[in-house]
Amino acid sequence: MQTQPLISIIMAAYNIEKWVGECIESVLAQTYTHWQLIAVDDGSTDKSGAVIDSFAAADKRIVPLHLQNGGLSTARNEGVKHAEGELIYFLDGDDRMLPDLLATLVRHMQQTDSDIVVCGYYDDYTDHRTQCPPCKGEPGTFEHNEALAKILRDEVNSAVWNKLLKRHTVVKEFPPNLYHEDHAVMAAYFAAAKRVTFIPDPLYLYRQRRGSIMNNNANARRHHDVFIAEKMRYAVAEANGMHDIGVQQMVMRAYRCKQKLLKSSAPLGERQRYLRDIIDEIRPLYAEGKRVLKPSKRRKMWLWLHLPITPAVVAMFSITRHKRARKVKEEQLYN
């Protein structure tokens, strides 16, 4: 008979009193009961901390932590320091777990002797849910090199909230004051795993909220930060003999960030500054990028990356984008 390892669930909460109770209730409803919940109140100014305390008073498995506001990364890092389990699960305080999540992930971890198990999830909107797979391609169990290549190629969602981790894989702290902190650390976690299993079961409800920081088109810094996170992943690729994948992803990430900055409604000067920083970062990789990219993609990316963000370029991009969107809509109507 398999043992039931203790799972430390790290939940960070900041000003989400409307949803944090539902989140904790979803943990209490788990069919797998050998867990502790490290509930970190990141200096909330609403009643989130009080909600956490009320649940902790009723169940000793819930450990409340109250911090000064330091951001999501700081809250998660502090939660890990207080974790007692041999398994780690990160949970966002406004999301929910379906009742069989922990039991299913533990079962697959034990059956496959994996260090990380990744499940499918639902994008949870107010009026509907959209099912999302755990990875591109067929799910299954992958050895170290295959699994690491998948995460480096963005074939796996880098979010931490649909992954059960053996504690020894949590080798890197979340970088403070950086958007896309999950993207920055997950490749390092995969690099520490000898085997990773992906299962199709959608077991996590990822709440989609209007007005969240990551959905704010005026926030240009988040597009720059995802490039900084990609640079951290590049270091993991280099350390594990996957240089070509690392270079390709760095260049492609710079290209995508440029597109996002063009679409952003942030001040023009701010966008120009972030683009200059990105260009400076990838300049040493130009020669390598020419080698690893296909010729058609190479020409396109160098053109876009060196095209400055000016009012004229922004206007041109907007016109092209609107024409493309209108064409797609017409094709959908008449085909």
Helices and strands as residue ranges (DSSP letters): E 7-13, H 20-28, E 35-42, H 48-58, E 62-67, H 72-81, E 87-92, E 96-97, H 101-112, E 116-124, E 129-132, E 140-143, H 144-152, E 163-166, G 167-169, H 181-191, E 195-207, G 213-215, H 221-239, H 243-263, H 268-282, G 283-285, H 286-292, H 295-306, H 311-334
